[in-house]
Amino acid sequence: MVPPRPHRSQEDSAGFRVAAFDGTVFFMADVPGTSARGPVAPSVRAANGALSPYVQRRRQEFVARASAWLDLPEAWQVTWAAATGRESAGRARVRVDAGAQFLLELAQRDADHHETVLGHSAFGALSIVSPRGGSGDERRSVERLLKRVLTTFASRSEESFKELLAGYADVGRLEPLRDTTYRMAIYTPPVTTPFVRLGFRCNQNCDFCWQGRDWPDAPTESYEAWVDELAAAGFRSITFTGGEPTIHKQLVPLVARANRLGLRVHIQTNAIQLRKPQYLEALVAAGAHALFVSLHSHDPLISDAMTRAPRTHPLTVQGVVAGLKAGLRVELNCMVERRNAGTLAEHARFVLDEFCAAVPENPIWGVWYTHASTYFDQGVWTSAVVPMDELASPLLNAVSLLHSNGVRPIAWSACGFPPCVAHDRPELIELLDPEAMHEFQSEERSFAPVCEECAIKSRCPGVRPFYLERFGSRGLTPFDRVPDAPSMVDDHAFPELGSRLGQPPRPNHMLRVVP
């Protein structure tokens, strides 16, 4: 996700009257020359930049260690370099800019060497990889200095050499990851979501998940720092996600920490652990406020196939009911693909019968229908994605059923589907605010050529690029005029927003504002 551009701040927006709710800025008055009614992304880029690094810090720590071990000149700019593929074991690399640019590689003596070997010690080899750039004088200077580095290399002990390679391998486990994998404030209309990811372990194993289960956790002190920093940045809520956050031993203390800092705590979960009374009580006592629960089918067999965790469907159902009875706000997420697309109406009916009817004093707040961005195995995605024209009927039946029973369906968000799926049922559409979409940029969304003529392109998040590669413009029908549809407004943490805007809240406090 590419963070949105910062918009004008309150201080330099003469004529604006703004209020922030749950990290999303709502313009409360029109501004000359603009269309400013509706939600707009806050300046999340600055907030992300202020969060403590983890991946980058680990890489910098290794670079400093390797530079000291080799006694590299301080004037050289040394950065992390990945050694990937089957030959990555038993070696470490750093990138050097010393006028000329090159990679320095340390490798065990018995490793294959396809680079220029500068010299050997009793236990390893030092090589230079891909030298390029720099003047002739600069390159000759580098060669003289490398002779000194080689002397230092030969003087080091085998034990310290092995420790250095082990340190590189440990940091190398982070190679697929970025700091924003662990924590980030992101804007996906209609909501701004600051999240902290508590590792990648999970008690299910969904094949549509984009994560690697062996990716490493961050340390506890990093999680604590990110909670503190998000609160200091002015956010009003936080989402703990994973993996599965409820199996992480630090979730309860982190929830308590966030609650003490005034953050409303949301947990993205499969709810399996929440069926355990003692654990749920601890989570509620710590200050948990809301759950975002993955429930991808009403049918246990379909659920088992999607989650690859047999017999866990009833455990999730029990956890949802327990969360509702404990007074937590619960929203559901249904990731739509080939295996469950044809039974979405049955899923909606299941939600009404098993949750809303069972706990009428605290019904489900909303059901999100989402479109997976990437699978860990993209080959699975190719076979699982459903073309929009096939998806339309079952999706609209589910949306209509929930809508008519007072449960808000969220299908047209930046995580969901383009509104043209409901081209013939515009009464079921909620349109994203054009100001919000102006602030929204994502490498995960694209438009087909046919979309260029659509009257609501400025209010549409587009589709996944992989969809266009697989199906082109199939199922995408442009609107020739803007349908009479309400705007989607986020009151994610502040249900009183409706009264502040002079609009009565809808059932479950989900607000719709007609432009």
C-alpha positions, 0 to 999 in steps of 0.5 A, a space after each residue: 500500500 502506498 501511503 497517501 499524499 498529505 493534505 493541507 493541515 488545519 493551520 494552513 487551511 484558511 476557511 476550513 473547519 475540520 474535525 478528526 474522528 478515528 484518524 480520518 479528517 472530516 471537512 465540516 464546511 465547504 471551502 471556496 473552489 473545492 468540493 470538501 464535504 466528506 472524509 479525507 485522508 489525514 497526513 499519515 505519511 508523516 505518522 509512518 515516518 515517525 514510527 520506529 524502524 525495525 527491519 531497517 534497524 536490524 539491517 543497519 546493525 548488521 552493516 555496522 557489525 560487518 563494517 567493524 569486523 572488516 575494518 572498512 574505511 569510515 568514508 565508505 557508504 556501506 548498506 545491506 545487500 541480500 544474498 538470495 536463492 539456493 546459494 545464499 547459505 553460508 555467505 553474507 553481503 554488503 553493498 559498498 559505495 567508495 566512488 566505485 560501487 561493488 558488493 563485498 561477499 564473505 563466504 565459507 571456504 567450501 562455498 561456490 564462488 562465481 565472483 572475484 575472490 580477493 583472498 582466503 583465510 583458513 575458514 572462508 573467502 572474501 570476494 568482490 562482486 559486480 564492481 562498477 562506476 567510479 573513475 580509474 583513480 577511484 577504482 585503484 584507490 579502492 583496490 589499495 584499500 581492499 588489500 588492507 581489508 583482506 589483511 584484516 579478514 585473514 586476522 579474524 577468528 573462525 568463531 567470530 566469522 561464523 557468528 557474523 554469518 549467523 547474524 546475516 542469516 538471522 537478519 536475512 529472514 526479514 528479506 521479504 519484509 519491510 517496516 510497514 509489514 509490521 506497523 503502518 497507518 494506511 488509508 483504504 477508503 472509507 477508513 484510516 487504519 493504524 495497525 500493529 502486526 503481532 507476527 505471522 503465526 496462525 492457528 489457521 492456514 488460509 491458502 489465500 493469505 499473503 504471509 509466510 508463516 515462518 516470517 519472524 516476530 518483532 521484539 516486544 519493545 518494538 510493539 510497545 514503541 509503536 503503540 506509544 508512537 501511534 498514540 502520540 501521533 494523534 490517532 484515536 484507535 489501533 488495530 492489532 492484527 497478525 498472523 493471528 494476534 490472539 495466539 501472541 503472548 503480548 496481545 493482552 498487555 499491548 491492549 492494556 497499554 493502548 487502552 491506557 493511552 486512550 486508543 480504542 482497540 480493534 483486533 483482527 482475528 479468527 475468534 477461535 481463542 475468544 471462545 475460551 471464557 478466561 481469555 476473553 475476559 482478560 481481553 475485555 478487561 484490558 480494554 478491547 473494544 472491537 473485533 474484525 473476524 474472518 468468517 468466509 463461509 456458513 458451510 464448515 466444509 467450505 470454511 475448512 477448505 479455505 482455511 486449511 484448518 479442519 473443524 475450526 469453523 464452529 470454534 470461530 462461530 463460538 468465538 463470535 457469539 462470545 464476543 457479542 455477548 461480552 459487549 464487543 463491537 463485531 464486524 465480519 470479513 468474508 474474503 470472496 473467491 471461487 469456493 465461497 462465491 456461489 453461497 454468499 446469500 447463505 452466508 448472509 442468512 447465517 450471520 442474521 440467524 446465528 449472530 444477530 438473532 442470537 444476540 439481539 442486544 448487540 448485533 453484528 455491526 457490519 459484514 465486509 466482502 473483500 477481494 484478496 490482493 495477493 496470495 502467498 502462492 499466486 498460482 492459487 489466486 489465478 484459479 480462485 478468482 471469480 470474474 465480476 459478471 459471475 460474482 454479481 448475482 450472489 454478491 448482490 443477493 447477500 448485500 440485499 439480504 443484509 441491507 434489508 435486515 439492518 446489517 450494513 454490508 461493506 462491499 464497495 470499499 477499497 478492499 472490496 469490489 468496484 460499484 459497477 458489479 451492482 450496475 443494475 442495482 444502484 440502490 445497493 451501492 455506497 460511493 466513496 467520496 471523491 475527495 477521499 479517493 483523490 487522497 487515495 493511491 494504491 499500487 494494488 488497484 488499477 483501472 481497465 480502459 473501459 473504466 475511463 468513460 465511467 461517470 463514477 471513476 473518481 469515486 471507485 477504487 478500481 480492481 486488483 491488477 491481477 484481475 485485469 491480467 486474468 480477465 481484462 475488463 470482463 464484468 466491468 460496466 461503466 456508468 453513463 451517469 452518477 447513480 443516486 447513491 449515498 456516500 460512504 462515511 466512516 464512523 468507525 470509532 465514533 458513532 456519535 458522528 451522525 448527530 454531529 453532522 446533523 444526520 440521524 445514525 442508521 441501524 448499527 450507527 453506520 452513517 450514509 450521507 447523500 451528497 
